[in-house]
Amino acid sequence: MSDFNQQIIDEFRANEGRVGGPFEGAPMILVHHVGAKSGTERVTPLVHFPEDDGRTVIVASAAGAPQHPAWYHNIKANPKIDVEVGTETYQVVAEEVTGAERDALWESVVTRSPGFRDYERKTDRIIPLLRLTRAA
């Protein structure tokens, strides 16, 4: 894990889910996932987009990199994951949103956080959106 990510994780946990710097005011989530190939447990801090029904959406932008982020592949391989939101930790099931539903949701994401539009312009790939639903 990068030092940058570790600093965000430490700040998140020390401040009840809030972080400063470039993510100040952004809704943050810590996503726990297992390496699809390595089996190593990992934690990735991400911006998330809460929905009215209690679910939330994460964006596999990798800042517009040519490939999907490693965490995306890990979650696709093992979609039942734990997340930390604020001071709460709970299990969710991740499902990729596709087609017209994905396109409409993407517009909602870039309306709420326009920087993701810049990432879209930097890459030829369709940036995946994963919806997280609390496990029963």
Backbone bond lengths (Angstrom), bond angles and torsions (degrees), N, CA, C in turn:
res aa  C-N    CA-C-N  psi(-1)  N-CA   C-N-CA  omega(-1)  CA-C   N-CA-C  phi
1 M - - - 1.447 - - 1.522 108.76 -
2 S 1.313 115.42 143.06 1.460 119.10 -179.01 1.524 110.53 -73.33
3 D 1.325 115.52 154.23 1.461 120.59 176.28 1.522 110.44 -60.30
4 F 1.347 116.62 -36.55 1.462 121.53 179.67 1.528 110.06 -59.96
5 N 1.336 116.64 -49.63 1.465 119.94 179.04 1.520 111.45 -62.57
6 Q 1.332 117.24 -40.66 1.461 119.96 -179.65 1.522 110.81 -63.10
7 Q 1.330 117.66 -38.95 1.467 120.80 177.14 1.524 110.92 -62.12
8 I 1.332 116.79 -41.76 1.467 120.48 178.80 1.529 110.07 -64.26
9 I 1.319 116.90 -44.44 1.465 121.40 179.36 1.526 110.35 -60.39
10 D 1.318 117.23 -46.84 1.465 121.29 -179.87 1.528 110.86 -61.68
11 E 1.328 116.78 -43.81 1.466 120.90 179.73 1.529 110.33 -65.60
12 F 1.316 117.32 -42.92 1.463 122.73 177.73 1.527 110.01 -54.89
13 R 1.316 116.24 -50.84 1.468 120.97 -176.46 1.526 112.52 -69.78
14 A 1.313 117.74 -30.11 1.465 121.48 -179.80 1.525 112.40 -79.46
15 N 1.344 117.29 -18.09 1.466 121.14 -172.71 1.525 113.15 -126.49
16 E 1.326 116.24 33.81 1.469 122.11 175.53 1.526 112.75 53.56
17 G 1.331 115.41 41.08 1.459 120.03 174.87 1.514 115.52 91.28
18 R 1.320 117.07 2.33 1.469 119.75 179.37 1.524 109.65 -103.25
19 V 1.327 115.29 143.27 1.461 121.06 176.11 1.517 108.73 -133.46
20 G 1.321 115.52 162.21 1.456 121.08 179.75 1.511 111.04 -108.75
21 G 1.317 114.75 -151.25 1.466 120.43 178.95 1.513 111.54 61.02
22 P 1.323 117.17 -141.23 1.466 119.78 -175.44 1.531 113.17 -66.20
23 F 1.341 117.61 -13.79 1.465 120.69 -178.53 1.526 112.81 -105.97
24 E 1.329 117.18 9.44 1.458 120.47 -179.01 1.525 109.94 -56.88
25 G 1.323 115.19 127.69 1.459 121.07 178.82 1.518 114.72 83.85
26 A 1.321 117.64 -11.78 1.471 120.70 -179.96 1.527 109.36 -82.04
27 P 1.326 117.78 141.98 1.462 119.56 176.00 1.524 109.84 -71.88
28 M 1.319 116.00 118.14 1.466 121.35 -176.15 1.521 110.49 -108.35
29 I 1.324 114.49 151.56 1.455 122.88 177.71 1.528 107.08 -140.15
30 L 1.325 116.14 143.58 1.462 120.64 172.15 1.521 107.23 -103.53
31 V 1.316 115.59 122.64 1.457 122.40 -176.54 1.528 108.72 -105.57
32 H 1.323 116.17 119.80 1.466 122.53 176.83 1.524 107.36 -93.62
33 H 1.314 116.90 128.33 1.464 120.68 -179.54 1.521 108.98 -147.19
34 V 1.326 115.09 164.39 1.461 121.74 -177.74 1.518 108.27 -114.06
35 G 1.331 116.28 132.35 1.463 120.88 179.13 1.517 111.01 -54.56
36 A 1.329 116.83 126.70 1.465 121.75 -177.85 1.521 111.57 -61.67
37 K 1.311 117.03 -35.46 1.470 121.15 -179.96 1.521 111.99 -98.97
38 S 1.328 116.60 -42.00 1.467 120.68 -172.83 1.522 113.77 -84.34
39 G 1.335 116.51 -27.78 1.458 119.80 -173.76 1.519 113.23 77.00
40 T 1.332 117.07 4.44 1.459 122.44 -179.13 1.526 110.35 -75.84
41 E 1.335 116.18 134.45 1.463 120.44 175.94 1.520 109.00 -75.71
42 R 1.326 115.04 136.64 1.463 121.21 -177.62 1.524 110.03 -135.70
43 V 1.336 115.37 158.72 1.461 122.12 174.26 1.520 106.84 -130.92
44 T 1.330 116.02 130.30 1.459 121.08 -179.45 1.523 109.37 -125.97
45 P 1.341 117.88 125.03 1.462 120.24 174.86 1.529 109.74 -81.48
46 L 1.321 115.97 134.08 1.461 121.25 -179.03 1.523 110.23 -140.98
47 V 1.318 115.76 154.99 1.459 121.11 166.33 1.520 105.82 -76.65
48 H 1.328 116.54 141.46 1.468 119.01 176.40 1.518 109.71 -131.27
49 F 1.317 114.59 165.29 1.455 121.55 -174.50 1.524 109.21 -126.12
50 P 1.340 116.62 93.83 1.461 120.25 -179.45 1.532 111.12 -62.45
51 E 1.323 114.46 142.49 1.458 121.24 177.07 1.529 109.11 -107.35
52 D 1.320 116.40 161.67 1.462 121.29 -175.94 1.525 113.51 -62.01
53 D 1.319 117.48 -25.51 1.468 121.20 -176.07 1.530 113.30 -89.82
54 G 1.333 117.53 8.69 1.460 120.93 178.47 1.517 114.48 94.89
55 R 1.329 116.96 -13.26 1.466 119.31 175.76 1.527 108.31 -80.31
56 T 1.311 116.35 170.39 1.456 120.55 177.68 1.521 109.00 -143.17
57 V 1.327 115.54 160.77 1.466 121.87 -176.04 1.521 109.02 -122.77
58 I 1.336 115.67 136.49 1.460 121.49 171.98 1.525 108.66 -117.54
59 V 1.325 115.38 154.49 1.463 122.49 -171.15 1.523 109.29 -117.82
60 A 1.328 116.85 124.34 1.473 122.08 -179.64 1.525 109.99 -91.24
61 S 1.331 115.67 61.02 1.469 120.70 -174.12 1.518 113.23 -81.01
62 A 1.328 117.48 -33.94 1.468 121.71 -172.56 1.525 110.35 49.24
63 A 1.341 115.60 36.31 1.467 122.33 179.40 1.530 112.64 53.97
64 G 1.337 116.07 30.38 1.467 119.91 178.02 1.510 114.70 84.56
65 A 1.324 117.80 14.60 1.474 121.37 178.24 1.531 110.14 -63.51
66 P 1.332 116.93 159.57 1.470 120.01 -178.79 1.536 113.95 -64.93
67 Q 1.342 117.55 -27.35 1.462 120.97 -178.65 1.526 110.66 -113.34
68 H 1.329 114.55 155.54 1.460 119.98 173.88 1.531 109.12 -62.35
69 P 1.335 117.56 150.40 1.467 119.70 177.60 1.529 110.92 -66.06
70 A 1.320 115.76 153.82 1.470 121.03 -179.22 1.524 111.04 -58.01
71 W 1.335 117.22 -38.74 1.467 118.93 -178.18 1.526 111.52 -60.27
72 Y 1.322 117.82 -32.36 1.471 121.20 178.28 1.533 110.10 -60.29
73 H 1.323 116.84 -47.98 1.465 120.94 179.73 1.534 110.90 -63.64
74 N 1.324 116.35 -38.37 1.460 120.33 178.53 1.529 111.17 -62.47
75 I 1.325 115.93 -44.30 1.464 119.98 -178.42 1.526 111.10 -71.29
76 K 1.320 117.72 -36.04 1.473 119.57 176.68 1.532 110.00 -62.37
77 A 1.330 117.09 -37.03 1.466 121.30 179.66 1.529 112.06 -74.65
78 N 1.334 116.37 -32.50 1.472 122.16 -177.56 1.526 108.40 -137.40
79 P 1.345 118.40 82.21 1.465 120.89 -170.49 1.524 116.00 -75.55
80 K 1.320 118.67 -10.25 1.466 120.19 176.39 1.523 107.14 -90.55
81 I 1.322 116.27 111.80 1.463 121.87 -172.08 1.522 110.23 -134.28
82 D 1.317 116.25 166.11 1.460 122.25 171.82 1.518 108.59 -102.02
83 V 1.337 114.97 148.30 1.458 120.94 175.17 1.522 109.04 -133.11
84 E 1.325 114.72 153.56 1.463 121.63 171.46 1.521 107.01 -114.34
85 V 1.322 115.02 124.20 1.463 121.76 176.52 1.521 106.20 -128.32
86 G 1.325 117.18 118.54 1.456 119.50 -173.88 1.518 109.06 61.63
87 T 1.340 116.32 -122.54 1.465 120.74 178.84 1.526 111.97 -103.64
88 E 1.313 117.20 4.24 1.466 121.91 -176.22 1.528 111.05 -100.84
89 T 1.324 116.24 140.26 1.465 122.69 173.17 1.519 107.41 -120.83
90 Y 1.331 116.58 131.49 1.461 120.10 179.30 1.522 110.16 -153.75
91 Q 1.324 114.96 166.04 1.462 121.14 -177.95 1.526 109.92 -92.95
92 V 1.334 114.63 141.52 1.462 121.76 176.85 1.524 109.04 -132.43
93 V 1.319 114.21 165.30 1.454 121.41 170.54 1.524 106.59 -115.49
94 A 1.322 116.16 128.44 1.466 121.92 -178.64 1.521 109.38 -95.91
95 E 1.331 114.91 138.13 1.459 120.87 177.01 1.528 108.40 -138.37
96 E 1.313 116.38 130.94 1.460 119.83 178.96 1.524 109.88 -72.60
97 V 1.324 115.33 135.45 1.462 121.79 177.17 1.524 106.90 -94.40
98 T 1.321 117.03 130.32 1.465 121.11 -174.64 1.527 111.28 -129.67
99 G 1.332 114.57 171.92 1.457 122.12 172.63 1.518 113.98 63.39
100 A 1.325 115.39 -145.28 1.462 121.55 -176.72 1.524 111.32 -63.01
101 E 1.333 116.83 -35.25 1.464 119.85 178.15 1.527 110.16 -63.65
102 R 1.318 117.16 -41.60 1.461 121.11 177.57 1.523 110.49 -62.78
103 D 1.334 116.87 -43.63 1.461 120.57 -178.09 1.526 111.49 -62.29
104 A 1.330 117.33 -42.41 1.464 120.99 178.24 1.527 110.52 -66.62
105 L 1.323 116.30 -41.42 1.459 120.55 179.14 1.526 110.75 -66.12
106 W 1.330 117.14 -37.42 1.463 121.37 177.76 1.526 110.15 -59.05
107 E 1.321 117.28 -42.91 1.470 120.61 179.12 1.524 110.66 -61.93
108 S 1.319 117.02 -37.49 1.461 120.75 176.23 1.532 110.86 -65.06
109 V 1.325 116.50 -41.81 1.468 121.30 179.25 1.522 110.55 -61.62
110 V 1.327 117.88 -49.63 1.470 119.65 -175.82 1.525 111.93 -73.05
111 T 1.325 117.70 -22.07 1.463 120.11 172.66 1.525 109.83 -69.09
112 R 1.314 116.53 -41.03 1.460 121.66 -179.22 1.524 112.42 -77.75
113 S 1.324 116.92 -30.66 1.469 121.50 -177.43 1.530 108.95 -143.26
114 P 1.345 117.08 83.96 1.469 121.62 -172.86 1.526 115.20 -58.71
115 G 1.316 119.06 -20.10 1.461 121.18 179.35 1.519 113.05 -59.83
116 F 1.324 116.73 -26.39 1.464 119.16 178.72 1.525 111.57 -66.79
117 R 1.317 117.42 -26.23 1.472 120.29 176.47 1.526 109.67 -63.97
118 D 1.343 117.08 -38.01 1.470 120.57 176.99 1.524 110.71 -62.21
119 Y 1.329 116.78 -40.67 1.465 119.98 177.82 1.524 110.60 -62.87
120 E 1.320 116.17 -39.44 1.468 120.47 179.44 1.530 110.82 -61.18
121 R 1.311 116.46 -39.57 1.471 121.43 -179.23 1.530 112.06 -68.29
122 K 1.332 116.96 -26.65 1.471 121.42 -176.22 1.521 113.65 -80.19
123 T 1.332 117.53 -12.30 1.463 119.55 -172.83 1.520 111.70 -129.79
124 D 1.321 115.95 156.10 1.461 121.46 175.75 1.526 111.93 -90.56
125 R 1.317 117.07 -10.43 1.462 119.07 -176.65 1.530 111.08 -86.66
126 I 1.311 115.32 156.82 1.461 120.45 171.55 1.519 106.49 -80.49
127 I 1.313 116.64 123.99 1.463 121.25 -177.44 1.531 109.00 -75.85
128 P 1.333 116.82 120.13 1.467 120.04 -177.78 1.531 112.89 -71.09
129 L 1.319 114.03 146.41 1.458 122.50 172.46 1.522 107.34 -117.05
130 L 1.322 116.08 132.18 1.459 121.36 178.31 1.520 108.73 -117.04
131 R 1.322 115.43 127.36 1.467 120.92 177.35 1.526 107.73 -96.15
132 L 1.317 115.37 131.25 1.458 122.18 -178.73 1.523 108.97 -106.63
133 T 1.322 115.77 122.90 1.458 122.51 -179.99 1.519 108.55 -116.81
134 R 1.323 115.76 129.83 1.467 119.89 -179.76 1.524 109.65 -57.16
135 A 1.333 115.37 132.93 1.465 120.83 -179.79 1.525 109.86 -71.34
136 A 1.319 115.53 146.87 1.472 120.90 -179.23 1.513 110.95 -73.84
